[in-house]
Amino acid sequence: MTLHATRGAALLSWVNSLHVADPVEAVLQLQDCSIFIKIIDRIHGTEEGQQILKQPVSERLDFVCSFLQKNRKHPSSPECLVSAQKVLEGSELELAKMTMLLLYHSTMSSKSPRDWEQFEYKIQAELAVILKFVLDHEDGLNLNED
């Protein structure tokens, strides 16, 4: 299954709006997880991930997966939300899933909601569709099925 181009572009627009790194133009540019770590630091207002950025990609990926697992609605659920192996293999869909989960967590935990008016209407609509999907399925969210 391939990544929906419009949804991928919406997720990249959100990532770029955070200004945590140079703008990214493709989902595969997220594969080294450094931008994900910077997003996590931004969400929490810490620099906890700065040491992780010096680690190999596999350890950065473990850090991000651990964050996603810890911050899900039902953390006791044993299945991982994303496949680390697929991320390492360069799966755009898996990287988009990680981005989607960070968007969701950022939106739900934000003390000061982001100004969505900075996005074009169609980007706002796509982000809303993504967030609605996660909200509708958060009790039994299983992203293993692409």
Secondary structure, DSSP 8 states (H G I E B T S, - for coil): ----HHHHHHHHHHHHHTTSSS--SSGGGGTTSHHHHHHHHHHHT--GGGTGGGS-HHHHHHHHHHHHHHTSS-TT--S-SS-HHHHHTT-HHHHHHHHHHHHHHHHHH-SS---GGGS-HHHHHHHHHHHHHHHHHGGG---TT-
